Amino acid sequence: MKKHNFSAGPCILPEEVLQKASEAVVNFNNDDLSLIEISHRSKPFVDVMENARALVLELLGLENKGYSVLFLQGGASSQFLMTAYNLLNKKAAYLNTGTWSTKAIKEAKLFGDLVEVASSKDKNFTYIPKGYEIPNDADYFHCTSNNTIFGTQMKDFPETNVPLVCDMSSDIFSRQMDFSKFDLIYAGAQKNMGPAGTTVVVIKEDILGKVDRTIPSMLNYQTHLGKDSMFNTPPVFPVYVSMLTLEWLKNLGGIEFIEKVNEKKATLLYNEIDRNPLFQGVVEVEDRSIMNATFTLTDEALKDTFDAMRKEARINGLNGHRSVGGYRASMYNALPLYSVQALVDVMQELERKA
Ligand SMILES: *Cc1c(COP(=O)(O)O)cnc(C)c1O
């Protein structure tokens, strides 16, 4: 039996996806060759790439709206600089909600003026700032939809006339929203879509071509768009597994379906955190993430007992990020409800024992 996997990333993937992926590594499409040893220009792989790109648009409800999809390398971290390289002419506005936003801000500063419209650093990123103003003359506004490390999530996005850029690495495909509000969305695959090694970028093409600088080919979105995400050898295996996960999600009923499951899982865990006197949540209740729940023990003396119990219950990946401490339960799309129940059972058992 598989362990209950609450890992923050790389994260849990659906069993049927892992099964199909492992088969494709040995014998892809019954053609007696491995997926990872055929040409990326061959029809079987070109079909994978096209299908993966189409599924992204379909699931996000962005078909025929001027968006294109890329599967790039370098992780979401490379997008911190690539977005600025391609979009920042004079000035950009950023919302700072945690470690990842801070890193994005650091890179963008290399390319122009940066306005930090608001930050929750004053309270160790335990809330989402609200009521800030975005300068009308900014080239774009950048935010992080889900703060993977601290466990906060943006529930609303600002109305603004400047292009909206969002790092959705840890909550893309997890909840419904009007994705057409955004001009550029990026997400590292390994949080909610596939294995590490590719980053999905969804771009409204009309925001490109407006900066004065020369952009190196590999860092220029237009290069990759012009070649249908095949300018150079794409990460074939991560793209294939992402495609399988997106197919899995579509067959389940898409984002509309998975959002209900995700809310059920989050409600089950947060109710226990709030009810059980031995635990407390880390962040503001209204800003809690449905993907990453952070919590601590109210009595640190129980740590060894709790840790032994969760190990016994075969619960993996629950340690909080080193900058926060405590615990973090990552409940990505593929995590079953029964895994959250297993964690809640252990929390209740601790209460009985203590
Ligand atoms: C994990 C994460 C990143 C970094 O992703 P890499 O692919 O490791 O570069 C960036 N942003 C968010 C929100 C993340 O959760």
PDBQT file of the ligand as one rigid body, heavy atoms in Angstrom, charges set to zero:
ROOT
HETATM    1  C1  LIG A 401       7.935  25.663  -5.777  1.00  0.00    +0.000 C 
HETATM    2  C2  LIG A 401       7.574  27.027  -6.190  1.00  0.00    +0.000 A 
HETATM    3  C3  LIG A 401       8.429  27.790  -7.017  1.00  0.00    +0.000 A 
HETATM    4  C4  LIG A 401       9.791  27.310  -7.478  1.00  0.00    +0.000 C 
HETATM    5  O1  LIG A 401       9.662  26.327  -8.423  1.00  0.00    +0.000 OA
HETATM    6  P1  LIG A 401      10.958  25.654  -9.103  1.00  0.00    +0.000 P 
HETATM    7  O2  LIG A 401      10.329  24.885 -10.217  1.00  0.00    +0.000 OA
HETATM    8  O3  LIG A 401      11.620  24.826  -8.075  1.00  0.00    +0.000 OA
HETATM    9  O4  LIG A 401      11.836  26.737  -9.604  1.00  0.00    +0.000 OA
HETATM   10  C5  LIG A 401       8.000  29.048  -7.384  1.00  0.00    +0.000 A 
HETATM   11  N1  LIG A 401       6.824  29.537  -6.983  1.00  0.00    +0.000 NA
HETATM   12  C6  LIG A 401       5.981  28.833  -6.189  1.00  0.00    +0.000 A 
HETATM   13  C7  LIG A 401       4.679  29.429  -5.780  1.00  0.00    +0.000 C 
HETATM   14  C8  LIG A 401       6.332  27.554  -5.776  1.00  0.00    +0.000 A 
HETATM   15  O5  LIG A 401       5.508  26.848  -4.988  1.00  0.00    +0.000 OA
ENDROOT
TORSDOF 0
